Amino acid sequence: MRNLIGYDRLASVYAILEWLMFGRDLQCARVALLDKIPSANQVLILGDGDGRLLTELLIHFPRAKVLSVDQSSAMLKRQDHSVSLVKAIDRIEFCCVDATTFKPERGKYDLLVLPFFLDCFDAPTLTTCLPNWLSGLNDDGAVYLVDFVQPESGYARWRGKLLLWIMHAFFQIATDLQHRELADLPDLLATLGWQQTERIDRNNGLVTSRLYVRSSST
Ligand SMILES: C[S@@+](CC[C@H](N)C(=O)[O-])C[C@H]1O[C@@H](n2cnc3c(N)ncnc32)[C@H](O)[C@@H]1O
């Protein structure tokens, strides 16, 4: 629960800070692959923050029921407000809990949405928690990952390193984030048996939107 107060404090200024650093790129990344997700009636979204992807998801999938898990009550309050504006409050359940202790109902969900959430954790924590979060998906379930990745080479790599360093330093001060290294999220998902089916990168390869299914289901 270390990040709780930090994210509560950040909730009201989160979108502005994001815009100052990345313009519209992160919001474009959040919605980039919504059209490619085949169907989603039961959705689990972890760490959606102020609700900007959640709202788009509810509009895009008008029959979907969503469980949104976030440890910050201030972020969830903003989600609640955004969801009521799109009149979808009857399709959403909020759960204010530390996701590292959260156990999803096994096999219940068609879609697991991870928007700039996995970057809150170091690789050892993800190695423990990711399989638990993924266990909520049914056999045909998909993972929608939107997050930062370290670009592979050249100018993009050095630029990415600098921006990631700045962000880690900021979140360390603002939320008591403990790690300074971004885990290799695509590699972790591949190791756990998930195969990428769609991908859009932006911001010089620093920001990625990816869709995954179980390797055996392609
Ligand atoms: C970096 S912000 C990303 C917010 C949003 N998804 C976005 O696209 O900008 C991380 C979000 O995950 C939540 N979070 C961080 N660690 C968490 C944890 N251990 N359990 C539950 N939520 C957590 C924070 O409260 C915050 O809303």
The ligand as an SDF file (V2000), in Angstrom:
LIG
                    3D

 27 29  0  0  0  0  0  0  0  0999 V2000
    0.9860    5.0710  -13.4060 C   0  0  0  0  0  0  0  0  0  0  0  0
   -0.7080    5.1700  -12.9470 S   0  0  0  0  0  0  0  0  0  0  0  0
   -1.5020    4.8170  -14.4910 C   0  0  0  0  0  0  0  0  0  0  0  0
   -2.9120    5.3190  -14.5160 C   0  0  0  0  0  0  0  0  0  0  0  0
   -3.6870    5.0450  -15.8000 C   0  0  0  0  0  0  0  0  0  0  0  0
   -3.8690    3.6320  -16.0170 N   0  0  0  0  0  0  0  0  0  0  0  0
   -3.0900    5.6580  -17.0260 C   0  0  0  0  0  0  0  0  0  0  0  0
   -3.2850    5.0910  -18.1020 O   0  0  0  0  0  0  0  0  0  0  0  0
   -2.4660    6.7020  -16.9260 O   0  0  0  0  0  0  0  0  0  0  0  0
   -0.9000    3.6910  -12.0590 C   0  0  0  0  0  0  0  0  0  0  0  0
   -2.2870    3.4510  -11.5180 C   0  0  0  0  0  0  0  0  0  0  0  0
   -2.2510    2.1680  -10.8880 O   0  0  0  0  0  0  0  0  0  0  0  0
   -2.6550    2.2900   -9.5390 C   0  0  0  0  0  0  0  0  0  0  0  0
   -1.8120    1.3710   -8.7560 N   0  0  0  0  0  0  0  0  0  0  0  0
   -0.4640    1.4320   -8.5790 C   0  0  0  0  0  0  0  0  0  0  0  0
   -0.0480    0.4190   -7.8150 N   0  0  0  0  0  0  0  0  0  0  0  0
   -1.1520   -0.2930   -7.5060 C   0  0  0  0  0  0  0  0  0  0  0  0
   -1.3890   -1.4600   -6.7330 C   0  0  0  0  0  0  0  0  0  0  0  0
   -0.3870   -2.1060   -6.1020 N   0  0  0  0  0  0  0  0  0  0  0  0
   -2.6520   -1.9240   -6.6280 N   0  0  0  0  0  0  0  0  0  0  0  0
   -3.6820   -1.2940   -7.2480 C   0  0  0  0  0  0  0  0  0  0  0  0
   -3.5310   -0.1780   -7.9890 N   0  0  0  0  0  0  0  0  0  0  0  0
   -2.2830    0.3060   -8.1120 C   0  0  0  0  0  0  0  0  0  0  0  0
   -2.4510    3.7320   -9.1420 C   0  0  0  0  0  0  0  0  0  0  0  0
   -3.3300    4.1120   -8.0980 O   0  0  0  0  0  0  0  0  0  0  0  0
   -2.7450    4.4280  -10.4620 C   0  0  0  0  0  0  0  0  0  0  0  0
   -4.1220    4.6870  -10.6050 O   0  0  0  0  0  0  0  0  0  0  0  0
  1  2  1  0
  2  3  1  0
  2 10  1  0
  3  4  1  0
  4  5  1  0
  5  6  1  0
  5  7  1  0
  7  8  2  0
  7  9  1  0
 10 11  1  0
 11 12  1  0
 11 26  1  0
 12 13  1  0
 13 14  1  0
 13 24  1  0
 14 15  1  0
 14 23  1  0
 15 16  2  0
 16 17  1  0
 17 18  1  0
 17 23  2  0
 18 19  1  0
 18 20  2  0
 20 21  1  0
 21 22  2  0
 22 23  1  0
 24 25  1  0
 24 26  1  0
 26 27  1  0
M  CHG  2   2   1   9  -1
M  END
$$$$
